């Protein structure tokens, strides 16, 4: 490369040689780095025709530029590895979630065939706990507070939610919704509620419930849960849809099948 440009001025030779090396991808880059390293290692200016002070100043400037480049490349490498780690963690979490959803869907099928409905109800609460944690949502399983039975609680978008789960033969009744809202209202003002009735809600019950109350409870049914377990819609997206509809339109019950 040097011989190709040796009749040119020195800075032209250097510019052209580095340009040629740049076209050779990794191999050329490694040679260019070696050249810079060798130049930075110069301690004595051997050519008497060269201004030694200016040469040493130029070499010092080259060292500064090289060090800045190395620091920048090191920072880029750290950032690249960070992105790779985050992507690896994301894929690992996604695989874990898909595996968990598959297992929970099979478990739900078993619960449908369970003759002991009380046992099925308790097992459903455990299923929901695994579902929320698969999406890394902070979840508290069933507990008692101030003589109240709470089926579960979770955090979503900075709000605390109480969970009520009903898996009875009939649709949820008005008195059950009102009783649950009483639990929600007895907590701090920003608390919200999610009422899951596996066999759904009658339209007139939802209408009467909504007419007589402020909107701090959202409703979900068994069809919604199945769509989430099947991966047709993710749990956070389902909660976001229902809370948005409640906040913007005052709609407490939004069937997910209409939005999948």
Buried (B, 14 or more C-beta within 10 A) or exposed (E): BEEEBEEEEEEEBBEBBBEBBEEEEEEBEEBBBEEBEEBBEEEEBEEEEEEEEEBBEBBEEBBEEBEEEEEEEEEEEEEEEEEEEEEEEEEEEEEEBEEBBEBBBEBBEEBEEEEEEEEBBBBBBBBBBBBBBBBEBEBBBBEEEEEBEBBBBBEBEEEBBBBBBBBEEEBBBBEBBBEBBEBBBEBEEEBBBBBBBBBBBEEEBBBBBBEEBEBBBBBBBBEBBBBBBEEEBBBBBBBEBBBEBBEEEEBBBBBBEEBB
